[in-house]
Amino acid sequence: MQTFWHALLEALRLIGSLDPIVTEIALRSLQVTVIALAISSLAGIPLGAWLALTRLPGKRLITTLIYTGMGLPPVVVGLVVYLLLSRSGPLGNLGWLFTLPAMVLAQVIIALPLIIGVTTSSIMAVDPTLRIQVRALGATSWQATRTLLTEARHGVIVGLVAGFGSIISEVGAVMLVGGNIAGRTRVLTTAIVLETRQGNFDLALALGVILLSLSFISNLFMVVAQGRYSEPL
């Protein structure tokens, strides 16, 4: 117990003193995750809305594939991205392996199905007559879609927060494609694994506290945003 409390106090000291190593790893994690989430959101929300509102052959199969993708094993995603970016892979000429872009790509693949799936299900849960009513009032297709997204905003926010949580806490994919290189591709999760194996429990705990704090802040944002937009527009 003394070892645990000593490590915890030292971890809090590292965080409070803005230790350079801790700060660097935390900022890099945020950088990779925010970029990946932004790309996933810009692509996933429109695709989710399109899938929910469009009638097309094989829609149920596509929706099933999207929902299946929401549970993709991150380590498998990392393996596929690794093979794509390796020297003998089709994208090997990009030179992305063991770089931040490779980590962003892996995280986009993990988060994209989740955001698409949650957006689709949220819009499909909205009263289907709403779009007809809005179009009857003279709204354009884009305006009608925006109205539905507004009604489904709670679910969309949940999807974004879930996407953030799934990729910032992911370790298998970023370990494979990033290589956990000190000063270049080491992020919170991979650093926690490494420092724990090396017996540096104070540093591992400091990184773990930051990771939990980021998860708490993202969920707090979701609760606040849902409360702010709970009243009818």
CORJOUR-V110490 format. One record per residue. N is the residue number from 1. RES is the residue in three letters. SS is DSSP state (2 for helix, 1 for strand, 0 for the rest). PHI is phi in degrees with one decimal (999 if undefined). OMEGA is omega in whole degrees, 0 to 359 (NA if undefined). Layout:
n=N res=RES ss=SS phi=PHI omega=OMEGA
n=N res=RES ss=SS phi=PHI omega=OMEGA
This chain:
n=1 res=MET ss=0 phi=999 omega=179
n=2 res=GLN ss=2 phi=-62.3 omega=179
n=3 res=THR ss=2 phi=-62.7 omega=180
n=4 res=PHE ss=2 phi=-63.1 omega=183
n=5 res=TRP ss=2 phi=-66.1 omega=177
n=6 res=HIS ss=2 phi=-64.2 omega=179
n=7 res=ALA ss=2 phi=-65.0 omega=180
n=8 res=LEU ss=2 phi=-66.0 omega=179
n=9 res=LEU ss=2 phi=-63.3 omega=178
n=10 res=GLU ss=2 phi=-66.8 omega=178
n=11 res=ALA ss=2 phi=-63.6 omega=179
n=12 res=LEU ss=2 phi=-65.4 omega=177
n=13 res=ARG ss=2 phi=-65.3 omega=179
n=14 res=LEU ss=2 phi=-61.8 omega=180
n=15 res=ILE ss=2 phi=-69.4 omega=183
n=16 res=GLY ss=2 phi=-64.7 omega=181
n=17 res=SER ss=0 phi=-88.5 omega=182
n=18 res=LEU ss=0 phi=52.8 omega=179
n=19 res=ASP ss=0 phi=-51.2 omega=185
n=20 res=PRO ss=2 phi=-57.3 omega=181
n=21 res=ILE ss=2 phi=-67.0 omega=180
n=22 res=VAL ss=2 phi=-61.8 omega=181
n=23 res=THR ss=2 phi=-62.2 omega=181
n=24 res=GLU ss=2 phi=-61.4 omega=182
n=25 res=ILE ss=2 phi=-65.8 omega=181
n=26 res=ALA ss=2 phi=-63.8 omega=181
n=27 res=LEU ss=2 phi=-65.7 omega=178
n=28 res=ARG ss=2 phi=-66.3 omega=177
n=29 res=SER ss=2 phi=-60.5 omega=179
n=30 res=LEU ss=2 phi=-63.1 omega=180
n=31 res=GLN ss=2 phi=-59.2 omega=181
n=32 res=VAL ss=2 phi=-64.0 omega=184
n=33 res=THR ss=2 phi=-68.1 omega=181
n=34 res=VAL ss=2 phi=-65.7 omega=178
n=35 res=ILE ss=2 phi=-63.3 omega=180
n=36 res=ALA ss=2 phi=-63.8 omega=180
n=37 res=LEU ss=2 phi=-67.1 omega=179
n=38 res=ALA ss=2 phi=-63.0 omega=179
n=39 res=ILE ss=2 phi=-63.5 omega=180
n=40 res=SER ss=2 phi=-62.4 omega=181
n=41 res=SER ss=2 phi=-70.1 omega=181
n=42 res=LEU ss=2 phi=-62.1 omega=178
n=43 res=ALA ss=2 phi=-92.2 omega=189
n=44 res=GLY ss=2 phi=-74.8 omega=181
n=45 res=ILE ss=2 phi=-66.5 omega=177
n=46 res=PRO ss=2 phi=-61.6 omega=179
n=47 res=LEU ss=2 phi=-66.3 omega=178
n=48 res=GLY ss=2 phi=-64.8 omega=178
n=49 res=ALA ss=2 phi=-65.1 omega=179
n=50 res=TRP ss=2 phi=-61.3 omega=181
n=51 res=LEU ss=2 phi=-65.7 omega=181
n=52 res=ALA ss=2 phi=-72.9 omega=189
n=53 res=LEU ss=2 phi=-104.6 omega=184
n=54 res=THR ss=0 phi=-106.4 omega=173
n=55 res=ARG ss=0 phi=-94.7 omega=181
n=56 res=LEU ss=0 phi=-148.9 omega=179
n=57 res=PRO ss=0 phi=-61.7 omega=178
n=58 res=GLY ss=0 phi=73.7 omega=182
n=59 res=LYS ss=2 phi=-61.5 omega=181
n=60 res=ARG ss=2 phi=-64.7 omega=179
n=61 res=LEU ss=2 phi=-66.4 omega=179
n=62 res=ILE ss=2 phi=-62.3 omega=179
n=63 res=THR ss=2 phi=-62.2 omega=178
n=64 res=THR ss=2 phi=-63.1 omega=178
n=65 res=LEU ss=2 phi=-63.9 omega=178
n=66 res=ILE ss=2 phi=-63.5 omega=180
n=67 res=TYR ss=2 phi=-64.2 omega=176
n=68 res=THR ss=2 phi=-64.9 omega=179
n=69 res=GLY ss=2 phi=-64.0 omega=178
n=70 res=MET ss=0 phi=-65.1 omega=179
n=71 res=GLY ss=0 phi=-112.3 omega=180
n=72 res=LEU ss=0 phi=-58.3 omega=175
n=73 res=PRO ss=0 phi=-66.1 omega=183
n=74 res=PRO ss=2 phi=-55.3 omega=182
n=75 res=VAL ss=2 phi=-65.9 omega=177
n=76 res=VAL ss=2 phi=-70.3 omega=175
n=77 res=VAL ss=2 phi=-59.2 omega=179
n=78 res=GLY ss=2 phi=-61.1 omega=179
n=79 res=LEU ss=2 phi=-63.8 omega=180
n=80 res=VAL ss=2 phi=-63.2 omega=180
n=81 res=VAL ss=2 phi=-64.2 omega=178
n=82 res=TYR ss=2 phi=-58.9 omega=181
n=83 res=LEU ss=2 phi=-66.3 omega=178
n=84 res=LEU ss=2 phi=-65.3 omega=185
n=85 res=LEU ss=2 phi=-95.1 omega=179
n=86 res=SER ss=0 phi=-66.9 omega=185
n=87 res=ARG ss=0 phi=-57.0 omega=181
n=88 res=SER ss=0 phi=-90.8 omega=181
n=89 res=GLY ss=0 phi=-84.4 omega=182
n=90 res=PRO ss=0 phi=-64.5 omega=180
n=91 res=LEU ss=0 phi=-111.3 omega=183
n=92 res=GLY ss=2 phi=-63.2 omega=181
n=93 res=ASN ss=2 phi=-70.0 omega=178
n=94 res=LEU ss=2 phi=-72.1 omega=181
n=95 res=GLY ss=0 phi=68.7 omega=185
n=96 res=TRP ss=0 phi=-89.2 omega=186
n=97 res=LEU ss=0 phi=-59.1 omega=183
n=98 res=PHE ss=0 phi=63.1 omega=175
n=99 res=THR ss=0 phi=-133.4 omega=179
n=100 res=LEU ss=2 phi=-63.4 omega=178
n=101 res=PRO ss=2 phi=-57.0 omega=178
n=102 res=ALA ss=2 phi=-64.8 omega=179
n=103 res=MET ss=2 phi=-67.8 omega=177
n=104 res=VAL ss=2 phi=-62.1 omega=180
n=105 res=LEU ss=2 phi=-59.5 omega=179
n=106 res=ALA ss=2 phi=-62.1 omega=181
n=107 res=GLN ss=2 phi=-70.7 omega=175
n=108 res=VAL ss=2 phi=-62.6 omega=180
n=109 res=ILE ss=2 phi=-63.1 omega=179
n=110 res=ILE ss=2 phi=-72.6 omega=187
n=111 res=ALA ss=2 phi=-82.4 omega=187
n=112 res=LEU ss=2 phi=-58.3 omega=179
n=113 res=PRO ss=2 phi=-60.8 omega=180
n=114 res=LEU ss=2 phi=-64.6 omega=181
n=115 res=ILE ss=2 phi=-69.1 omega=178
n=116 res=ILE ss=2 phi=-61.3 omega=184
n=117 res=GLY ss=2 phi=-63.8 omega=180
n=118 res=VAL ss=2 phi=-67.9 omega=177
n=119 res=THR ss=2 phi=-63.3 omega=179
n=120 res=THR ss=2 phi=-59.8 omega=182
n=121 res=SER ss=2 phi=-66.0 omega=180
n=122 res=SER ss=2 phi=-67.6 omega=180
n=123 res=ILE ss=2 phi=-70.3 omega=179
n=124 res=MET ss=2 phi=-66.7 omega=178
n=125 res=ALA ss=0 phi=-80.9 omega=178
n=126 res=VAL ss=0 phi=-73.3 omega=179
n=127 res=ASP ss=0 phi=-51.4 omega=184
n=128 res=PRO ss=0 phi=-63.6 omega=180
n=129 res=THR ss=2 phi=-77.6 omega=182
n=130 res=LEU ss=2 phi=-62.1 omega=181
n=131 res=ARG ss=2 phi=-63.6 omega=179
n=132 res=ILE ss=2 phi=-64.2 omega=180
n=133 res=GLN ss=2 phi=-64.2 omega=181
n=134 res=VAL ss=2 phi=-66.1 omega=179
n=135 res=ARG ss=2 phi=-65.7 omega=179
n=136 res=ALA ss=2 phi=-66.8 omega=178
n=137 res=LEU ss=0 phi=-84.2 omega=176
n=138 res=GLY ss=0 phi=100.1 omega=180
n=139 res=ALA ss=0 phi=-71.8 omega=175
n=140 res=THR ss=0 phi=-75.2 omega=179
n=141 res=SER ss=2 phi=-59.9 omega=179
n=142 res=TRP ss=2 phi=-65.6 omega=180
n=143 res=GLN ss=2 phi=-65.1 omega=178
n=144 res=ALA ss=2 phi=-65.8 omega=179
n=145 res=THR ss=2 phi=-64.7 omega=179
n=146 res=ARG ss=2 phi=-63.4 omega=178
n=147 res=THR ss=2 phi=-64.0 omega=179
n=148 res=LEU ss=2 phi=-65.9 omega=177
n=149 res=LEU ss=2 phi=-62.8 omega=178
n=150 res=THR ss=2 phi=-63.9 omega=179
n=151 res=GLU ss=2 phi=-67.0 omega=182
n=152 res=ALA ss=0 phi=-95.4 omega=189
n=153 res=ARG ss=2 phi=-61.3 omega=180
n=154 res=HIS ss=2 phi=-61.9 omega=179
n=155 res=GLY ss=2 phi=-65.7 omega=179
n=156 res=VAL ss=2 phi=-64.2 omega=178
n=157 res=ILE ss=2 phi=-62.2 omega=177
n=158 res=VAL ss=2 phi=-60.2 omega=179
n=159 res=GLY ss=2 phi=-62.5 omega=180
n=160 res=LEU ss=2 phi=-65.7 omega=180
n=161 res=VAL ss=2 phi=-66.9 omega=178
n=162 res=ALA ss=2 phi=-64.6 omega=177
n=163 res=GLY ss=2 phi=-63.3 omega=178
n=164 res=PHE ss=2 phi=-60.0 omega=182
n=165 res=GLY ss=2 phi=-64.9 omega=183
n=166 res=SER ss=2 phi=-70.3 omega=184
n=167 res=ILE ss=2 phi=-93.1 omega=180
n=168 res=ILE ss=2 phi=-73.5 omega=180
n=169 res=SER ss=0 phi=-97.8 omega=183
n=170 res=GLU ss=0 phi=-81.4 omega=183
n=171 res=VAL ss=0 phi=-124.5 omega=187
n=172 res=GLY ss=2 phi=-63.3 omega=184
n=173 res=ALA ss=2 phi=-67.8 omega=183
n=174 res=VAL ss=2 phi=-69.6 omega=176
n=175 res=MET ss=2 phi=-66.9 omega=182
n=176 res=LEU ss=2 phi=-69.4 omega=187
n=177 res=VAL ss=2 phi=-91.2 omega=180
n=178 res=GLY ss=2 phi=-97.3 omega=177
n=179 res=GLY ss=0 phi=80.9 omega=178
n=180 res=ASN ss=0 phi=55.0 omega=183
n=181 res=ILE ss=0 phi=-85.1 omega=181
n=182 res=ALA ss=0 phi=-61.0 omega=178
n=183 res=GLY ss=0 phi=78.6 omega=183
n=184 res=ARG ss=0 phi=-131.0 omega=186
n=185 res=THR ss=0 phi=-128.4 omega=180
n=186 res=ARG ss=0 phi=-78.8 omega=180
n=187 res=VAL ss=0 phi=-121.0 omega=187
n=188 res=LEU ss=2 phi=-55.8 omega=186
n=189 res=THR ss=2 phi=-67.4 omega=181
n=190 res=THR ss=2 phi=-68.6 omega=178
n=191 res=ALA ss=2 phi=-67.7 omega=178
n=192 res=ILE ss=2 phi=-61.1 omega=179
n=193 res=VAL ss=2 phi=-60.8 omega=182
n=194 res=LEU ss=2 phi=-64.1 omega=183
n=195 res=GLU ss=2 phi=-67.1 omega=177
n=196 res=THR ss=2 phi=-65.4 omega=178
n=197 res=ARG ss=2 phi=-63.1 omega=181
n=198 res=GLN ss=0 phi=-86.0 omega=178
n=199 res=GLY ss=0 phi=83.4 omega=178
n=200 res=ASN ss=0 phi=-88.2 omega=188
n=201 res=PHE ss=2 phi=-69.7 omega=179
n=202 res=ASP ss=2 phi=-65.2 omega=179
n=203 res=LEU ss=2 phi=-68.3 omega=178
n=204 res=ALA ss=2 phi=-62.6 omega=178
n=205 res=LEU ss=2 phi=-66.9 omega=179
n=206 res=ALA ss=2 phi=-61.0 omega=179
n=207 res=LEU ss=2 phi=-67.0 omega=178
n=208 res=GLY ss=2 phi=-65.5 omega=177
n=209 res=VAL ss=2 phi=-62.1 omega=179
n=210 res=ILE ss=2 phi=-63.9 omega=180
n=211 res=LEU ss=2 phi=-62.3 omega=177
n=212 res=LEU ss=2 phi=-64.8 omega=180
n=213 res=SER ss=2 phi=-64.9 omega=178
n=214 res=LEU ss=2 phi=-64.0 omega=177
n=215 res=SER ss=2 phi=-64.8 omega=178
n=216 res=PHE ss=2 phi=-62.7 omega=181
n=217 res=ILE ss=2 phi=-63.5 omega=180
n=218 res=SER ss=2 phi=-65.1 omega=178
n=219 res=ASN ss=2 phi=-71.4 omega=176
n=220 res=LEU ss=2 phi=-63.7 omega=176
n=221 res=PHE ss=2 phi=-59.2 omega=180
n=222 res=MET ss=2 phi=-62.5 omega=181
n=223 res=VAL ss=2 phi=-64.6 omega=181
n=224 res=VAL ss=2 phi=-65.1 omega=181
n=225 res=ALA ss=2 phi=-64.9 omega=179
n=226 res=GLN ss=2 phi=-65.7 omega=177
n=227 res=GLY ss=2 phi=-68.2 omega=181
n=228 res=ARG ss=2 phi=-66.1 omega=184
n=229 res=TYR ss=0 phi=-102.5 omega=180
n=230 res=SER ss=0 phi=-75.2 omega=180
n=231 res=GLU ss=0 phi=-81.1 omega=179
n=232 res=PRO ss=0 phi=-58.2 omega=177
n=233 res=LEU ss=0 phi=-77.1 omega=NA
